[in-house]
Amino acid sequence: MPSTVEQTEKSHTAPEAKNGTPVQNFENPKWLTAELFEKLLKDTVANYKSIKSFEAKPALAAGENYATIMLRVNIDIELVDGTPKSLSYMLKLPQQNEVFQDIMRKHNIFEVEHRMYHEVVPEFELLYRLSGIELNFSAKCHNIETPSEFGVILLQDLRPFGYKNANRLEGLDLEHTKAVLERLAQWHAASAVRVETKGLYPELFMKGMYTESSLDSFESFMVSIKSLVLESVKAIEGSGAYIGSVANTLDKMMGELLRTSGYDPSEFNVLNHGDCWCNNVMFKYDSEGKIEDTLIVDYQMINYGSPAKDLHYFLTSSTRLDLKVNRFDYFIKFYHDNLVKNLKLLKYPKKLPTLKEIHIAMIKYGLWGFSAALGVMAAALLESNSDANMDSFLGDTDAGVRFRNALYTNPSYRKHMEILVPFMNNRGVFEM
């Protein structure tokens, strides 16, 4: 572990857009002007007078973000007494990809995220405050009016406060993984207690991205990657014993994910983050380079159900190669310990979930881990390149074919699959 913050940033942090270089095929919308921020600044900055300069540019390198476009907005202002002040925000815009926009019309992820930041996250934080614990789950979200069809999300920029992403290509080490699991356990505990005090969540938050209306889009994507995935699996020693089962699973997977996208009332259920991978987690370090705080951002794929879904998604997509399988059961035990601790703290009125029940859920929802291996894990392990965008992920252009080939032939991806697929096969994931 590095001994200084500077060393930590060099070896563990994710790449950002450098020197204003465009990293996506995207031009700022014409409505994105300084005037849009006047009301916000008047409402939130004491003694605000005027904007002196305004800039909005891509915040992340290609391949660091797919579902949305992230811009960093830098604003220099002047206060009433003439004092200059610099502010920065993260502005999240919808992708221009037609397929993705069609999915958004059926499941408006911007409305989901806006309501999460303004309604649900404050509820969870209040539960802990009433129990004597002050914590923040995420960045502060601001309101801003725009003519965007889907709306926008304007967030506090956490970078000036010392928060940064880990390097997704390396994967999270033991301490980073535990920090995320600890925060997930706090989130899940609060979400379960909130149901017992206020009832189930609005329908908008319940099922996540896998719906009848989005099934065709996801199945088309599965068709486009099936042969590439099978080639990756065939490269694994001994895969002949289960390659047929993997192929059958690929054919039936979307239907099964749709079937299990709801919740089983007989199980312990939580509000899953739904997209908990290393690029949606920000870490703050102390002067010794140790993790001081962990925040999870991006609440667009929320769904209610077994915590196994979040656990599979995170542990599959974001952990370091030598930990992914070897420490899997340890991570589940660590999560369960923290979950129970927080449920007790928040006075959860029902029977506490046992470790055995969490392990059983991990087996039951194992397909969600395989889904993460085919999607977010492949993206997380691929070096940034100009083809790394949503158009390439979903499209049938030359760039799309080239990008998907790069995803599934990536040597790093193949190494992770070499340990994951046999592990999943031994746990019955491919029994369809």
Stockholm file with secondary structure:
# STOCKHOLM 1.0

chainA/1-432         MPSTVEQTEKSHTAPEAKNGTPVQNFENPKWLTAELFEKLLKDTVANYKSIKSFEAKPALAAGENYATIMLRVNIDIELVDGTPKSLSYMLKLPQQNEVFQDIMRKHNIFEVEHRMYHEVVPEFELLYRLSGIELNFSAKCHNIETPSEFGVILLQDLRPFGYKNANRLEGLDLEHTKAVLERLAQWHAASAVRVETKGLYPELFMKGMYTESSLDSFESFMVSIKSLVLESVKAIEGSGAYIGSVANTLDKMMGELLRTSGYDPSEFNVLNHGDCWCNNVMFKYDSEGKIEDTLIVDYQMINYGSPAKDLHYFLTSSTRLDLKVNRFDYFIKFYHDNLVKNLKLLKYPKKLPTLKEIHIAMIKYGLWGFSAALGVMAAALLESNSDANMDSFLGDTDAGVRFRNALYTNPSYRKHMEILVPFMNNRGVFEM
#=GR chainA/1-432 SS CCSSHHHHHHHHBCCBCCTTCCCSSCCCCTTCCGGGGHHHHHHHSTTEEEEEEEEEEECBCTTSCCSEEEEEEEEEEEETTSCEEEEEEEEEEECCCHHHHHHHHHSCHHHHHHHIIIIIHHHHHHHHHHTTCCCCCSCCEECCCCCCTTCCEEEECCGGGTEECBCTTTCBCHHHHHHHHHHHHHHHHHHHHHHHHHCSCCGGGTSTTCCGGGHHHHHHHHHHHHHHHHHHHHTSTTGGGTHHHHHHHHHHHHHHHHHTSSCCTTSCCEEECSCCSGGGEEEEECTTSCEEEEEECCCSSCEEECTHHHHHHHHHHHBCHHHHTTTHHHHHHHHHHHHHHHHHHTTCCSCCCCHHHHHHHHHHTHHHHHHHHHTHHHHHTSCCCTTCSHHHHHCCSHHHHHHHHHHHHCHHHHHHHHHHHHHHHHTTTTCC
#=GC SS_cons         CCSSHHHHHHHHBCCBCCTTCCCSSCCCCTTCCGGGGHHHHHHHSTTEEEEEEEEEEECBCTTSCCSEEEEEEEEEEEETTSCEEEEEEEEEEECCCHHHHHHHHHSCHHHHHHHIIIIIHHHHHHHHHHTTCCCCCSCCEECCCCCCTTCCEEEECCGGGTEECBCTTTCBCHHHHHHHHHHHHHHHHHHHHHHHHHCSCCGGGTSTTCCGGGHHHHHHHHHHHHHHHHHHHHTSTTGGGTHHHHHHHHHHHHHHHHHTSSCCTTSCCEEECSCCSGGGEEEEECTTSCEEEEEECCCSSCEEECTHHHHHHHHHHHBCHHHHTTTHHHHHHHHHHHHHHHHHHTTCCSCCCCHHHHHHHHHHTHHHHHHHHHTHHHHHTSCCCTTCSHHHHHCCSHHHHHHHHHHHHCHHHHHHHHHHHHHHHHTTTTCC
//
